[in-house]
Amino acid sequence: MYTMCPDNNPQGHDAMTFDEALHLSFFRNAQFFAADLFYESFAVPFPIPRENAGLSIPTPPGNWWQEVAFYKRPDSSLEAVGFCNWIRFSDCYLCGGMCVRSSFYRRLPREHWLTCRQRGGIAQMMLQTAFRELTDCVAWFGYCGDRKAYIVDIRSGYQPTRHKYLIVKWNAELSDARKREVEDRIAAIGPF
């Protein structure tokens, strides 16, 4: 499962648009591409998809999608600039580990920076892509205590719940009582 920008720019990076330079992909295990980015962001090892991932719920590798944002540099190399972990639990996705390379924005060509900023930044684009691609759920949940990340999450459509740090974006019409049940079930997991 992935989205791809076509490579139709043989003239080189100067003529390349931001859309042509950015590529968002989903992997079952993105360690090869994003382990250094994740460590740079959190100073902890990469979350390798596995059955016992340290959560209070089962986490079979087949329930994981790891999203990576790649940016094509002027020398045609691809740099992993964003990462997000999506774990399917019951009829929901749990979003965690979102990070963007700290030096990415200041190294962008001005036109690319303006386009990226106008679209809300890499994290917002990654969330929006996941909301289009990972639709086999009633909701996407996040656990967010970071103020800057929270602003991006809310801008992307997440809503706060009555549980501290737990946010949700609904993908199905549910009664308020059913929504509270789902929120309580996800909140019982703890941080993810």
N, C-alpha and C positions, 0 to 999 in steps of 0.2 A: 504494500500500500504506500503510494507516494504521490507527490505532485512534482512536476518538473517544468523548468523553463527551457524552451527550445534553444539550441546553440546555433543561432542564425546570424552571427556577427563575425564574419571572417576578417573584417578590417582591424580588429583589435579592441582593446579595452576603452580607448578614448571615445569610440563611437557607441560603446555598449551602454544600454540603458540600465537603470537599477534593476528592473525586472529581469533583464537578461543575465545580470551578475548574481542575483540571489536565487538560491535553490533550496527548497524545504523538502526533506525526506523523512520517512518513517522506517525504522528498522526494528527487528525483534531484539537485537543487541547492538548498540551503537558504540560500544567500548572502543573499538578501533579508531573511530572518528572523534569522539568527544571526551575521552578520559582526561586528557590534559586540561581541557576547558573546564570540566567539572572540578578538577582538583584546584585549578587556579581560582575558581569562584568560591569553593567551600572548604578547601584544605582537608578534604576527606576522600577516601577511595571512591571510584566510580560505582554506581549502583548496577552491578551485573545482574541481569534477570535470573532469578532462581526461586526455588520453592519456598525457602525460608529466608526472606529478605529482611527480617527483623521487625516486621509488622505483626500485629495481633491477628492477622487474617492469612489464609493461604495465598501464596503469590506464585502460582505456576508460571514458568517462563512463557507459555503460550498466551498468557493474559497481559503481557507487557507490549507496549509500543514505545519506542524511544525516538523522539523527533529531533532532528538536527537541521540547523540553518547553515548553509554553506554560502560563502561569498567568493566569487571568482576575482582574483587579483589581476593586475595588469600583465603579470608574467604567465597568466592562464592557470596558475595553481589555485586549488580550492582550499579555503580556510574555514574550519568549523567555527562559527561565530555565535551560535546559539544552541541551547539544548533544553529539552523538557522530557520528563518521564511521565508516561501514562500507564496506569495499571487498572485493568478491568477488574471490578469487584461486584459480583451480583449483576445488577442492571445499571451500573454506574461506572464512570472512569474517575480515578484519583489522579490528580495532576500534582507533580512535585519536582523539585530539583531544577526549576526554571533558572537558567542563567544565560547571560550574554557576555562575550569577551569584553573585558574592561577597556581595552584600547581600541575597540572596533570603530566607534563613531568618530573619534578624532583622526582616524586614518582614512576616512572615506573622502573621495572627491566631492567637492561642494555640491554639485548637482545631485549626486547619489544621497548625500547627507540630507538635503532638502526633501527629497522624495521619501526617504526613510522616516524622517521626522513627521512629515505630513500624514503618513500612514500609522503613526503611533509608535514606531520603533520595532525592533526585531521581536521582542517578547510578545507584543500585541499581534504582530503578523503570525507568529507561531500559534498563538491561542486561536486566532480566527481560522487558520488552516486546520487545526485539530477539530474545531467545531464543525467544519465542513466535511472532514474525512472520517472522524470517529463518531458516527451517528447511531451506532447500535447500542443506545443507552437511553435512560430516562433523564440523566443529568450528568454533568461534569462537576466534580468537587475539587476544591483547593484548600490548602491549609496554609494561611499566609499571615505572618507577623511582621513582615518588612513593609514599611510605609510606602516606599517607591513602587514596590511590586504590587501592593494593594491598589494603588492608583491605576496602574495598568490593568489589573484584573477587573476592576469596576468599570473602567472605560471599555473593556472587551465584553461586558455583559454579565459578569458575575455579580451576585448580590450577597450581602452579609446574611448569616443565619443567626439564630439566638445563641449559638455556641461560639465562644471566643475563638477567633482565628479561622473558623470554618466558613468558607464561601461556596456558593453554588450557582450554576447556570443551568436552568431547566431546559430539557429537550423534549418534554412530553407534557401534555395537559394532565395534571393530577389534582385531586382535591387538596385543600389545605391540610386536612388531617393526614392524608397519604404523604404529602411533602414532609410534614413533621416527623412521620415514622421513618422515612428515608434519611432525613437529616440526623435523627437520633442514632440510627444504625451506623451511619458513617462517622459521626462524632465519637462513637464508642471505640473506634479503631485507635484514636489518639493521633498524634502528629504523623503525617505521612509525607 
